[in-house]
Amino acid sequence: MPEDAIVLQSPDKTMEMRFALIHGYPYYELKCSGKYAVLPSRLGFELAEMDDLDTGFVLAGTQTDTFDETWQPVWGEESSIRNHYNELLVQLRQQPSDDQHKSAVMHIRFRLYDDGLGFRYEFPLENKLTYFKIKEELTEFAMTGDHTAWWIPGDYSTQEFNPTESHLSEIRHLSDAPRKRGGWPHQGFSPTGVQTALQMKTADGLYINIHEAAVLDYPTTNLNLNDRTFVFRTWLTPDAEGFKGRMQAPCKTPWRTVMVCKSATDVLASRLVLNLNDPCKIEDTSWIHPVKYMGVWWEMISGKSQWSYTNEYPSVQLGVTDYAHSKPHGQHGANNENVRRYIDFAAENGFDAILVEGWNEGWEDWYGKQKDFVFDFITPYPDFDLPALNKYAHEKGIRIIMHHETSSSTVNYERWMKQAYDLMNQYGYNAVKSGYVGKIIPYGEYHYSQPLINHYHYAITEAAKHRIMVNAHEAVRPTGLCRTWPNMIGNESAMGTEFRETIKPGHTTIFPFTRLQGGPMDYTPGIFEQDMSVTAPGSSGKMNHTICNQLGLYVTFYSPLQMAADLPENYARFMDAFQFIKDVAVDWEKTIYIDAEPNSHIITARKPKLSTLNKASESTGTLKDGKKGVVNNATKFVYALPDDATASDLAKATPRDVWYVGGVTGKNARNVSVKLDFLKPGIKYEATIYADAPDADYETNPQAYTITRKTVNSKSVLKLRMARAGGFAISLREIKSK
């Protein structure tokens, strides 16, 4: 970079970004503790039907700022997040080719944090560029060498691939393999294309993560690698006409992010992507809350039952097809009796909600047909009594989660969305799982093109008007928008549990570094029966994990929406292990990442929020025998207060200190030592430890586990073994005198 480059330092001065115009071309570079993380890299755009925004720039001005706040997420991995950065705004003007015309004006805003960089392009209204189309975004990320990377293939429509670990130079030769057992529809664009978030590690131990934040009214980007120079360039998802962005000033692009950390645990602790999003836009968030749920879902995924109602109609026309007089095939999962069975089990075990899929007409020909009018989202099958089941659930303290599978006909979903949300309001549904399986309608669009980004945002904002939480599957990967719209309580957007035996060991030790950087995932963990033929006779395949691996995921895999995904009858065989899923919280006061390495292992400790929505909390009140006391909502353990205790005494009753620790590992077994130095000094805790048995193994003995209890304190160190694709889970509760 030239000597007159503009320098921006992070608050702690560890990070340094430099910007310069070199012969009219804009460049930036990034260093961490004096070492290059990103070599000098080009910025700009290639436009359609207009002069490109790549060269001919002059510096029109600069502005600097610093910002430091602490904000409280509605839900999250901690109760407060610090947002501290130094900012540089570079104002560029492109010399017009004709003196009679306005100049093209482009601003680049850089925000530098102690753990990384965010930057975006901004186009003010006073500009030659009022309406313009993007042909290519030219943003580069020049790497310093052939880094180790954890990646999935670049794609316009799916993220449902197993992650691959390799050097950058090997991506070209390995990119086809994940597609053979990945999601559908897939649309690659280059043998060296990869998706964000991309996690890398340099030879000298620096962790670099490239992603994006606040993707709104703009297509999702992939990264295309020049594997000779190790330079990545953004590769936007085109729309049906091939354009990669339709812009109207004033406007801005999403943030491009480069996280740079010196340890793997620092990567997991970074809130860079969240911080680059706007604050919450929902004034009253009291209706938004974490959810632990079960559902009529896994039995369809496994083949035990079906979403459809009858075999009589290979072609369905909604409003014409007569379901009332059709012959049921007898395998419909969303029937009244079966749904009541799930409601009963969920209520008996302290869950918040159940999901019911296949409740509505149209499932006989929904898949792969590219039907426009595929569902109406309001008409139930004859054997699903919506008002009666909803009443039954509410009487048991259970909410039913609505299911809206769109079959990727987004035009149809928007046509019915208000009626569908109104129906949910009518019956007290406060959460919906939406799905986008298949090729997109409007025809020719991709899942991650600009029109689809706008659709997903529309669904979230309309849901907020109806006080509805949204869990979108097969939609775009999250980019931190859950800060702005916290009713966006979950997403899938990756290869989740539904892929069963396709999921490789180590899969879930990579996702927290990649997919989860933008927001939580509805991974649907908790599968205790790995053999599909046991769950659904006639099915085949065995999943690659132990029971304790599944328990560990409830701590290592953050989501405010956590499912116990297996069948009630499978849990009934392992109720002692199921106790951890019943106990574990879904909203957190504090998180500590104890140890981690991508594709190897993750060990995480979390302290739950004490709230009425948290099953690990404790409450004060009157006990069953009429005495006053404190009740632990998870263990039902009670300790009494004196009979003459006053309301003030009850209010002052101190709840127990509660922590959960989880560990998961990849394809190799691992012995670990877990220090409990995060506990309160001088206090004793009861530790309940769920661990892989000595002979546990995901292939030969996946259901072998041990449960032990011991008294520990802040000086204790627990020595544990994680089997291949195994794990552990620990509940820690302060011991108080009764």
Phi and psi in degrees as a GROMACS rama.xvg file:
@    title "Ramachandran Plot"
@    xaxis  label "Phi"
@    yaxis  label "Psi"
@TYPE xy
-66.7857  161.143  PRO-2
-64.8695  -26.0423  GLU-3
-90.4226  16.1511  ASP-4
-59.4714  146.454  ALA-5
-82.497  130.286  ILE-6
-108.858  133.751  VAL-7
-126.232  127.561  LEU-8
-110.757  151.556  GLN-9
-72.4502  163.579  SER-10
-52.8713  -38.9813  PRO-11
-91.9221  4.81011  ASP-12
66.7111  10.0851  LYS-13
-71.6493  -40.6611  THR-14
-99.185  144.89  MET-15
-139.768  126.311  GLU-16
-113.339  136.328  MET-17
-121.049  139.316  ARG-18
-124.715  141.813  PHE-19
-155.41  153.215  ALA-20
-97.1585  122.891  LEU-21
-117.068  107.574  ILE-22
54.2413  37.6482  HIS-23
87.2312  -6.32003  GLY-24
-93.6574  133.219  TYR-25
-81.6387  134.9  PRO-26
-134.204  154.213  TYR-27
-138.82  161.686  TYR-28
-145.012  162.202  GLU-29
-140.123  131.691  LEU-30
-124.235  150.743  LYS-31
-126.574  119.087  CYS-32
51.0198  40.1261  SER-33
84.394  -8.07652  GLY-34
-99.197  140.4  LYS-35
-65.3887  129.378  TYR-36
-101.365  -39.2879  ALA-37
-130.913  122.045  VAL-38
-72.1016  166.645  LEU-39
-48.3479  125.982  PRO-40
-133.555  141.325  SER-41
-74.3896  154.842  ARG-42
-131.893  159.127  LEU-43
133.962  -169.233  GLY-44
-143.305  150.186  PHE-45
-105.736  122.114  GLU-46
-101.919  156.805  LEU-47
-94.0794  133.119  ALA-48
68.613  11.8501  GLU-49
-146.726  168.577  MET-50
-64.9776  143.173  ASP-51
-69.9336  155.145  ASP-52
-105.161  65.2791  LEU-53
-129.066  -20.688  ASP-54
-152.579  177.555  THR-55
78.151  18.4836  GLY-56
-88.0049  149.843  PHE-57
-125.588  153.907  VAL-58
-80.4191  118.449  LEU-59
-95.9623  -13.9773  ALA-60
160.372  164.9  GLY-61
-138.801  155.038  THR-62
-138.15  143.309  GLN-63
-124.557  156.004  THR-64
-158.588  163.393  ASP-65
-133.47  149.869  THR-66
-144.592  139.003  PHE-67
-149.843  114.802  ASP-68
-141.465  162.403  GLU-69
-124.839  122.334  THR-70
-119.68  157.621  TRP-71
-110.828  113.71  GLN-72
-69.9104  152.211  PRO-73
-63.7747  -37.2689  VAL-74
-147.546  159.864  TRP-75
167.266  -171.861  GLY-76
-82.86  -10.6776  GLU-77
-153.399  162.442  GLU-78
-82.8464  -16.2171  SER-79
-146.763  148.958  SER-80
-132.633  131.776  ILE-81
-88.8377  134.497  ARG-82
-121.611  96.0472  ASN-83
-129.763  118.235  HIS-84
-151.137  161.86  TYR-85
-108.293  142.825  ASN-86
-125.005  144.114  GLU-87
-132.114  125.329  LEU-88
-107.607  119.356  LEU-89
-103.596  122.082  VAL-90
-102.276  115.969  GLN-91
-113.182  143.79  LEU-92
-129.662  132.868  ARG-93
-96.1902  127.462  GLN-94
-62.5946  125.698  GLN-95
-70.3586  148.267  PRO-96
-74.3626  -19.4928  SER-97
-128.904  125.714  ASP-98
-60.8108  -18.9523  ASP-99
-81.4302  -6.83379  GLN-100
-107.91  156.071  HIS-101
-67.692  157.848  LYS-102
-82.5901  149.738  SER-103
-79.7621  129.8  ALA-104
-115.813  129.522  VAL-105
-135.432  127.434  MET-106
-105.361  147.517  HIS-107
-125.109  121.789  ILE-108
-104.981  121.495  ARG-109
-108.261  134.587  PHE-110
-124.293  121.433  ARG-111
-112.076  121.201  LEU-112
-103.996  171.279  TYR-113
-66.9493  -19.0196  ASP-114
-120.34  15.9263  ASP-115
157.117  -177.879  GLY-116
-123.506  139.728  LEU-117
-125.385  138.75  GLY-118
-147.325  150.133  PHE-119
-145.196  162.673  ARG-120
-96.9591  141.466  TYR-121
-131.512  141.262  GLU-122
-125.081  105.491  PHE-123
-71.4688  166.297  PRO-124
-68.1884  -39.6865  LEU-125
-74.583  92.2862  GLU-126
-164.722  146.541  ASN-127
-62.8463  -30.4218  LYS-128
-88.4896  96.2243  LEU-129
-100.974  -57.6954  THR-130
-118.756  126.323  TYR-131
-153.817  157.894  PHE-132
-116.593  138.262  LYS-133
-92.2596  127.089  ILE-134
-89.9912  -45.015  LYS-135
-149.387  141.335  GLU-136
-91.2852  132.767  GLU-137
-103.117  14.0474  LEU-138
-60.0336  131.597  THR-139
-116.467  154.703  GLU-140
-132.846  98.0854  PHE-141
-88.2756  113.778  ALA-142
-83.0767  160.069  MET-143
-89.3229  -5.92621  THR-144
-179.87  -169.016  GLY-145
-86.0937  73.2239  ASP-146
-67.3007  156.273  HIS-147
-72.1682  137.092  THR-148
-135.976  149.99  ALA-149
-117.614  113.322  TRP-150
-144.159  161.435  TRP-151
-125.181  155.731  ILE-152
-61.3419  144.83  PRO-153
-63.1321  138.577  GLY-154
-159.578  150.545  ASP-155
-91.2621  -12.1747  TYR-156
-136.486  -10.3366  SER-157
-149.514  149.305  THR-158
-113.179  8.95041  GLN-159
-83.2881  72.6356  GLU-160
-132.48  150.97  PHE-161
-68.4848  133.312  ASN-162
-65.661  150.149  PRO-163
-117.965  139.193  THR-164
-103.749  125.237  GLU-165
-164.217  173.412  SER-166
-77.4605  156.805  HIS-167
-56.7098  -37.7047  LEU-168
-66.7014  -14.6093  SER-169
-96.1835  -7.45994  GLU-170
-58.3647  -43.8665  ILE-171
-54.7803  -40.3475  ARG-172
-85.1191  -11.6839  HIS-173
-111.704  -5.83986  LEU-174
-70.0602  -25.2515  SER-175
-75.4926  -31.6954  ASP-176
-59.3435  -46.7063  ALA-177
-62.237  -27.7259  PRO-178
-69.4475  -23.2461  ARG-179
-69.2566  -22.7279  LYS-180
-134.398  42.2353  ARG-181
-114.947  -161.654  GLY-182
-77.4815  170.493  GLY-183
-137.877  143.081  TRP-184
-80.6495  145.905  PRO-185
-115.648  146.23  HIS-186
-142.742  93.1778  GLN-187
-78.6144  170.954  GLY-188
-137.603  -14.823  PHE-189
-164.033  143.359  SER-190
-68.4669  -12.9901  PRO-191
-112.42  16.7718  THR-192
-83.5922  139.638  GLY-193
-136.686  164.516  VAL-194
-103.273  158.094  GLN-195
-94.8478  155.989  THR-196
-75.9199  132.19  ALA-197
-103.202  119.564  LEU-198
-99.6288  132.535  GLN-199
-131.884  161.711  MET-200
-138.645  129.638  LYS-201
-82.0227  167.206  THR-202
-62.6104  -28.0815  ALA-203
-98.1463  17.3463  ASP-204
90.0208  16.9411  GLY-205
-91.2563  133.515  LEU-206
-98.8148  120.684  TYR-207
-120.668  129.831  ILE-208
-127.854  125.157  ASN-209
-108.921  127.97  ILE-210
-151.36  -161.125  HIS-211
-145.688  159.213  GLU-212
-134.404  147.879  ALA-213
57.799  56.1261  ALA-214
-80.159  105.389  VAL-215
-137.63  134.825  LEU-216
50.2137  44.3747  ASP-217
-165.837  147.285  TYR-218
-73.0983  156.95  PRO-219
-70.6856  145.73  THR-220
-104.571  148.065  THR-221
-105.088  -178.26  ASN-222
-124.451  131.649  LEU-223
-110.796  125.789  ASN-224
-97.5328  131.759  LEU-225
-87.3891  104.205  ASN-226
-82.4561  8.54471  ASP-227
-94.1774  -38.224  ARG-228
-104.16  -12.4709  THR-229
62.1361  39.6172  PHE-230
-107.274  124.122  VAL-231
-90.7269  145.373  PHE-232
-128.864  140.801  ARG-233
-58.8047  143.76  THR-234
-136.659  98.1047  TRP-235
-75.4832  153.325  LEU-236
-78.23  123.498  THR-237
-77.8828  159.897  PRO-238
-89.2433  -173.186  ASP-239
-63.2368  -22.916  ALA-240
-98.0005  2.70419  GLU-241
93.9861  -3.57549  GLY-242
-80.794  147.939  PHE-243
-110.278  28.607  LYS-244
151.297  131.085  GLY-245
-117.535  114.273  ARG-246
-114.239  146.884  MET-247
-136.828  115.79  GLN-248
-70.4495  146.971  ALA-249
-76.452  139.916  PRO-250
-156.168  170.769  CYS-251
-149.068  158.996  LYS-252
-92.7454  170.529  THR-253
-63.8435  164.806  PRO-254
-76.3721  137.044  TRP-255
-91.7419  131.56  ARG-256
-120.685  140.965  THR-257
-131.738  102.559  VAL-258
-87.2992  135.549  MET-259
-131.849  117.616  VAL-260
-134.225  155.507  CYS-261
-96.0979  -5.21253  LYS-262
-146.266  157.352  SER-263
-66.3381  -35.7238  ALA-264
-66.8209  -30.5896  THR-265
-65.9727  -33.5392  ASP-266
-61.5652  -47.396  VAL-267
-64.618  -30.1139  LEU-268
-84.5874  -10.9721  ALA-269
-68.1334  140.362  SER-270
-120.105  29.0018  ARG-271
-55.7736  -49.5188  LEU-272
-66.1101  -44.756  VAL-273
-59.5091  -44.1662  LEU-274
-64.4607  -25.2698  ASN-275
-82.5228  -2.5621  LEU-276
-93.0993  157.97  ASN-277
-68.7429  154.654  ASP-278
-60.8005  167.778  PRO-279
-56.8106  132.61  CYS-280
-98.5816  -1.66959  LYS-281
-97.0183  116.823  ILE-282
-67.9667  -48.855  GLU-283
-106.123  109.325  ASP-284
-105.359  14.4466  THR-285
-62.6493  -22.2949  SER-286
-87.6267  -6.33273  TRP-287
-94.7406  125.965  ILE-288
-154.344  152.699  HIS-289
-62.7222  155.123  PRO-290
-138.696  132.878  VAL-291
-112.237  123.901  LYS-292
-138.562  165.487  TYR-293
-122.309  -175.748  MET-294
-176.254  154.702  GLY-295
-82.5429  85.8766  VAL-296
-149.782  -54.934  TRP-297
-61.3279  -30.9487  TRP-298
-68.2209  -26.0826  GLU-299
-79.6477  -41.0283  MET-300
-60.2433  -39.8163  ILE-301
-79.1994  -17.5365  SER-302
97.6479  3.77856  GLY-303
-68.3461  -36.9495  LYS-304
-140.478  -175.471  SER-305
-128.971  157.009  GLN-306
-73.0439  -33.7205  TRP-307
-78.0048  168.289  SER-308
-107.907  -33.1321  TYR-309
-145.246  158.752  THR-310
-101.723  5.22622  ASN-311
-79.6342  -17.6902  GLU-312
-123.977  93.6336  TYR-313
-71.4862  -16.1904  PRO-314
-131.511  120.168  SER-315
-108.348  134.264  VAL-316
-121.167  106.74  GLN-317
-61.0437  135.496  LEU-318
88.0593  -13.0796  GLY-319
-115.283  -46.4459  VAL-320
-60.4953  130.353  THR-321
-96.3364  91.1853  ASP-322
-73.9302  -28.5499  TYR-323
-62.1349  -29.062  ALA-324
-112.001  14.9627  HIS-325
-87.0933  162.897  SER-326
-92.865  117.321  LYS-327
-65.1734  145.435  PRO-328
-83.2398  -7.42462  HIS-329
85.1002  3.39945  GLY-330
-117.181  15.1664  GLN-331
-71.339  119.996  HIS-332
-73.9571  -33.3669  GLY-333
-88.2398  54.917  ALA-334
-101.584  160.607  ASN-335
-55.1541  -47.3052  ASN-336
-64.4632  -44.5937  GLU-337
-68.2649  -39.6789  ASN-338
-64.6801  -40.3108  VAL-339
-62.0547  -35.2858  ARG-340
-62.2735  -43.4298  ARG-341
-66.9239  -41.3874  TYR-342
-58.9067  -44.6989  ILE-343
-61.3661  -46.9433  ASP-344
-65.0203  -42.7739  PHE-345
-63.2947  -42.4741  ALA-346
-66.6257  -42.1166  ALA-347
-63.7588  -24.2643  GLU-348
-113.076  17.6953  ASN-349
77.6628  24.0575  GLY-350
-84.3067  165.919  PHE-351
-93.3617  -33.8193  ASP-352
-157.998  164.97  ALA-353
-131.051  142.243  ILE-354
-92.376  137.782  LEU-355
-126.156  113.349  VAL-356
-99.7586  152.982  GLU-357
78.1727  22.9553  GLY-358
-81.0736  -21.398  TRP-359
-111.619  155.502  ASN-360
-63.7415  143.473  GLU-361
121.774  -0.805538  GLY-362
-77.5841  -7.32721  TRP-363
-67.6679  -30.6229  GLU-364
-138.027  35.7528  ASP-365
-78.9223  -25.7671  TRP-366
-96.4274  126.568  TYR-367
75.5168  8.07501  GLY-368
-96.1907  -12.2567  LYS-369
52.2718  47.0888  GLN-370
-76.4456  138.677  LYS-371
-73.9238  -65.5678  ASP-372
-86.8895  81.1541  PHE-373
-98.1993  -35.926  VAL-374
-141.104  155.631  PHE-375
-110.245  -8.99004  ASP-376
67.3996  11.6548  PHE-377
-133.382  -13.6688  ILE-378
-106.266  113.055  THR-379
-80.3039  158.743  PRO-380
-66.1415  161.164  TYR-381
-59.8983  -26.9881  PRO-382
-97.083  13.6819  ASP-383
-120.304  100.937  PHE-384
-86.8413  91.462  ASP-385
-57.5124  -52.7157  LEU-386
-65.2447  -38.5804  PRO-387
-69.4405  -42.083  ALA-388
-67.8241  -37.7838  LEU-389
-64.7039  -42.3068  ASN-390
-62.433  -43.8129  LYS-391
-61.5308  -42.6445  TYR-392
-64.2023  -46.3832  ALA-393
-63.4194  -36.721  HIS-394
-64.3605  -24.8115  GLU-395
-94.7068  3.41654  LYS-396
77.9216  22.3801  GLY-397
-116.895  136.935  ILE-398
-97.3782  143.854  ARG-399
-93.4104  132.591  ILE-400
-89.0206  124.07  ILE-401
-69.0677  152.408  MET-402
-124.077  124.357  HIS-403
-122.085  89.4937  HIS-404
-83.5193  122.467  GLU-405
-91.5339  -14.0797  THR-406
52.8699  29.8905  SER-407
65.097  14.2499  SER-408
-88.7923  83.0789  SER-409
-69.009  -30.4956  THR-410
-64.9903  -37.6748  VAL-411
-69.0401  -40.6557  ASN-412
-62.7588  -43.8119  TYR-413
-65.0317  -30.4834  GLU-414
-64.4177  -35.2372  ARG-415
-106.306  -3.23544  TRP-416
-58.8268  -46.4553  MET-417
-62.5021  -43.8923  LYS-418
-63.0448  -38.6855  GLN-419
-66.3694  -44.5551  ALA-420
-67.8213  -36.2721  TYR-421
-62.6778  -39.8661  ASP-422
-61.6458  -41.223  LEU-423
-62.4014  -43.3196  MET-424
-61.7561  -38.7063  ASN-425
-61.2247  -38.8136  GLN-426
-103.966  6.20013  TYR-427
80.6655  17.8112  GLY-428
-72.6974  131.397  TYR-429
-119.756  8.90337  ASN-430
-148.242  146.826  ALA-431
-134.615  139.738  VAL-432
-101.723  116.936  LYS-433
-102.277  155.445  SER-434
-136.829  150.324  GLY-435
-135.421  58.9096  TYR-436
-81.6192  132.092  VAL-437
107.503  -174.323  GLY-438
-80.4864  143.262  LYS-439
-73.8687  141.02  ILE-440
-116.884  119.14  ILE-441
-64.2349  136.881  PRO-442
-58.165  135.533  TYR-443
94.1965  -12.4564  GLY-444
-81.6844  157.477  GLU-445
-108.401  165.151  TYR-446
-61.9065  -25.7002  HIS-447
-116.321  16.9592  TYR-448
-79.8433  166.301  SER-449
-55.3788  -44.9546  GLN-450
-60.8546  -33.8433  PRO-451
-74.8732  -36.343  LEU-452
-57.4343  -42.2892  ILE-453
-67.082  -35.0341  ASN-454
-64.4192  -47.9617  HIS-455
-59.8777  -40.2957  TYR-456
-65.6945  -40.3682  HIS-457
-61.0039  -42.8602  TYR-458
-61.6446  -39.5017  ALA-459
-68.2921  -45.936  ILE-460
-70.29  -36.3494  THR-461
-67.9172  -37.5326  GLU-462
-62.3421  -38.6586  ALA-463
-61.8209  -36.2776  ALA-464
-63.0646  -27.6237  LYS-465
-98.4716  6.7941  HIS-466
57.7368  49.5671  ARG-467
-120.251  135.214  ILE-468
-89.7081  146.759  MET-469
-124.173  134.733  VAL-470
-124.494  99.8888  ASN-471
-96.5832  127.273  ALA-472
-106.414  147.173  HIS-473
61.6576  13.2992  GLU-474
-87.4964  -171.082  ALA-475
-68.0591  149.612  VAL-476
-63.8349  145.939  ARG-477
-68.7755  147.965  PRO-478
-132.418  36.5498  THR-479
87.3709  5.57871  GLY-480
-66.412  -12.9246  LEU-481
-65.6248  -18.0709  CYS-482
-67.9185  -44.5959  ARG-483
-74.9744  -40.0122  THR-484
-125.281  80.8234  TRP-485
-69.8914  -4.63096  PRO-486
-73.851  -7.44713  ASN-487
-81.2022  77.0626  MET-488
-84.0424  -12.4174  ILE-489
-166.653  160.069  GLY-490
-147.306  159.8  ASN-491
-99.0335  -87.1399  GLU-492
54.8814  38.3592  SER-493
-171.858  174.001  ALA-494
-76.6465  101.381  MET-495
-93.3514  -171.17  GLY-496
-59.1077  -26.3806  THR-497
-59.5896  -16.357  GLU-498
-83.0941  -0.786319  PHE-499
49.0324  -119.084  ARG-500
-70.0753  -12.5105  GLU-501
-68.0265  -27.4121  THR-502
-70.2998  127.048  ILE-503
-86.4746  152.622  LYS-504
-57.0168  137.808  PRO-505
96.1434  -16.1522  GLY-506
-46.6072  -49.5732  HIS-507
-82.7858  -4.10798  THR-508
-90.0579  -4.41473  THR-509
-101.457  -41.2371  ILE-510
-54.4882  -39.6303  PHE-511
-60.3846  -22.3745  PRO-512
-86.8524  -17.293  PHE-513
-122.375  -86.046  THR-514
-55.2732  -40.3226  ARG-515
-79.4053  -4.4781  LEU-516
-64.4529  -25.4663  GLN-517
-96.058  -8.0798  GLY-518
151.768  169.682  GLY-519
-69.5823  159.621  PRO-520
-121.888  136.098  MET-521
-84.1845  79.5844  ASP-522
-77.7975  -16.3236  TYR-523
56.3068  64.0071  THR-524
-82.4332  -170.758  PRO-525
92.9691  23.245  GLY-526
-83.5697  109.576  ILE-527
-88.8229  -29.019  PHE-528
-100.58  105.017  GLU-529
-78.95  -22.4485  GLN-530
-87.9747  110.931  ASP-531
-63.163  -26.9093  MET-532
-70.5086  -21.6447  SER-533
-76.8453  -44.3757  VAL-534
-68.2686  -40.5838  THR-535
-138.803  92.462  ALA-536
-51.255  130.902  PRO-537
104.485  -21.2913  GLY-538
-84.097  169.378  SER-539
-143.545  170.9  SER-540
103.242  145.864  GLY-541
-128.476  133.914  LYS-542
-78.6187  154.398  MET-543
-103.081  68.8754  ASN-544
-163.155  162.536  HIS-545
-97.8646  167.647  THR-546
-60.0781  -41.7492  ILE-547
-69.92  -25.8659  CYS-548
-60.6531  -43.8544  ASN-549
-64.9394  -36.9877  GLN-550
-65.4363  -42.6294  LEU-551
-61.2659  -30.3516  GLY-552
-62.446  -27.8209  LEU-553
-66.0487  -14.8448  TYR-554
-108.229  -42.0102  VAL-555
-78.7528  -26.0144  THR-556
-105.805  93.4535  PHE-557
-70.3908  134.517  TYR-558
-162.084  138.151  SER-559
-78.7093  -3.65901  PRO-560
-121.747  98.0235  LEU-561
-115.772  130.221  GLN-562
-105.816  140.024  MET-563
-94.061  96.949  ALA-564
-83.6976  -18.8388  ALA-565
-75.7825  174.226  ASP-566
-77.1156  147.843  LEU-567
-53.5744  -38.9012  PRO-568
-68.3083  -28.1612  GLU-569
-73.4995  -39.019  ASN-570
-66.3046  -34.0897  TYR-571
-59.8915  -22.8256  ALA-572
-81.5928  -14.5366  ARG-573
-137.045  48.5729  PHE-574
-64.0009  -26.9278  MET-575
-68.433  -37.8893  ASP-576
-74.7505  -35.421  ALA-577
-61.2536  -22.1717  PHE-578
-56.7998  -35.6928  GLN-579
-64.3757  -41.478  PHE-580
-63.6785  -37.7707  ILE-581
-63.4825  -38.7378  LYS-582
-80.7939  -39.0517  ASP-583
-62.3283  142.579  VAL-584
-80.236  171.004  ALA-585
-130.051  8.37808  VAL-586
-144.244  140.216  ASP-587
-129.288  142.712  TRP-588
-84.3781  -39.0821  GLU-589
-152.782  145.684  LYS-590
-130.894  135.913  THR-591
-125.656  124.889  ILE-592
-93.9476  108.07  TYR-593
-78.4237  -45.1125  ILE-594
-160.436  146.222  ASP-595
-166.687  153.754  ALA-596
-161.119  130.13  GLU-597
-56.6368  137.682  PRO-598
64.8741  16.6577  ASN-599
-126.673  -64.5707  SER-600
-167.536  158.324  HIS-601
-142.751  133.586  ILE-602
-128.913  122.824  ILE-603
-132.226  141.749  THR-604
-118.408  138  ALA-605
-136.953  138.149  ARG-606
-102.834  122.738  LYS-607
-75.4192  153.895  PRO-608
-71.1567  142.496  LYS-609
-91.1855  97.1802  LEU-610
-144.747  163.117  SER-611
-68.0578  -14.6233  THR-612
-91.9482  1.74114  LEU-613
-111.524  115.052  ASN-614
-66.0874  -13.2705  LYS-615
-89.3639  -3.45844  ALA-616
-76.5173  169.962  SER-617
-123.819  146.859  GLU-618
-129.135  152.102  SER-619
-101.267  150.118  THR-620
165.713  -159.688  GLY-621
-93.4426  130.365  THR-622
-80.9191  173.065  LEU-623
-61.9809  -30.7992  LYS-624
-85.8924  8.27685  ASP-625
90.8081  -10.4717  GLY-626
-80.6019  159.167  LYS-627
-89.702  142.815  LYS-628
-173.694  -168.773  GLY-629
-119.343  134.242  VAL-630
-117.82  128.585  VAL-631
-86.7749  116.506  ASN-632
-69.3  -19.1399  ASN-633
-86.5364  -50.6822  ALA-634
-95.0209  -9.67248  THR-635
64.1716  9.93099  LYS-636
-68.7076  136.319  PHE-637
-125.203  149.485  VAL-638
-137.046  134.33  TYR-639
-87.2316  157.113  ALA-640
-106.775  164.296  LEU-641
-56.0675  149.434  PRO-642
-58.4637  -28.9707  ASP-643
-92.9832  15.5449  ASP-644
-61.6641  138.463  ALA-645
-94.5566  172.742  THR-646
-59.6629  -34.6873  ALA-647
-65.1156  -39.5292  SER-648
-62.0465  -41.8245  ASP-649
-62.7962  -41.5207  LEU-650
-64.4843  -30.5552  ALA-651
-86.3583  -8.63571  LYS-652
-58.3763  124.452  ALA-653
-86.2233  122.519  THR-654
-67.9574  157.84  PRO-655
-66.6182  150.446  ARG-656
-80.0851  127.258  ASP-657
-127.595  135.04  VAL-658
-135.623  154.764  TRP-659
-126.918  140.58  TYR-660
-126.067  135.367  VAL-661
-133.454  147.471  GLY-662
-138.186  141.717  GLY-663
-136.188  151.878  VAL-664
-133.241  169.162  THR-665
-95.3049  -136.669  GLY-666
-75.9276  -12.5265  LYS-667
-109.199  141.099  ASN-668
-66.8825  157.318  ALA-669
-153.206  134.15  ARG-670
-97.2348  131.516  ASN-671
-131.925  153.743  VAL-672
-116.051  121.101  SER-673
-107.852  109.259  VAL-674
-78.6288  136.636  LYS-675
-102.88  33.4092  LEU-676
-72.2417  -1.93086  ASP-677
-83.5782  -9.64991  PHE-678
-75.5333  161.441  LEU-679
-64.1088  128.457  LYS-680
-62.5045  142.583  PRO-681
78.0028  5.25056  GLY-682
-112.6  139.506  ILE-683
-92.1861  143.994  LYS-684
-128.534  147.384  TYR-685
-90.9282  122.294  GLU-686
-102.831  124.292  ALA-687
-106.519  115.884  THR-688
-111.547  118.512  ILE-689
-103.069  113.634  TYR-690
-135.034  154.193  ALA-691
-58.6305  135.516  ASP-692
-66.2589  159.935  ALA-693
-54.3825  -30.8493  PRO-694
-102.536  13.1262  ASP-695
-69.5777  144.948  ALA-696
-162.929  139.509  ASP-697
-64.672  -24.9831  TYR-698
-91.6854  -41.0073  GLU-699
-103.243  -25.5681  THR-700
-155.469  63.92  ASN-701
-74.0728  -16.5003  PRO-702
-101.732  14.6245  GLN-703
-90.0703  122.285  ALA-704
-148.533  164.007  TYR-705
-126.298  150.79  THR-706
-127.671  119.067  ILE-707
-127.834  153.784  THR-708
-126.128  137.365  ARG-709
-152.578  160.649  LYS-710
-91.4996  130.864  THR-711
-134.043  170.943  VAL-712
-146.83  -171.387  ASN-713
-67.7783  -14.2757  SER-714
-94.4492  -4.03366  LYS-715
-74.4552  149.331  SER-716
-129.532  121.359  VAL-717
-96.4004  125.898  LEU-718
-100.239  119.614  LYS-719
-132.261  152.546  LEU-720
-113.328  129.734  ARG-721
-105.638  126.147  MET-722
-69.6593  173.967  ALA-723
-58.3196  128.032  ARG-724
52.1461  38.1573  ALA-725
-109.406  -157.826  GLY-726
172.351  -168.547  GLY-727
-155.955  164.749  PHE-728
-144.91  142.18  ALA-729
-134.866  132.045  ILE-730
-103.058  131.919  SER-731
-123.766  121.921  LEU-732
-131.834  130.287  ARG-733
-58.0324  135.41  GLU-734
-90.5587  122.632  ILE-735
-119.401  150.052  LYS-736
-71.2286  144.686  SER-737
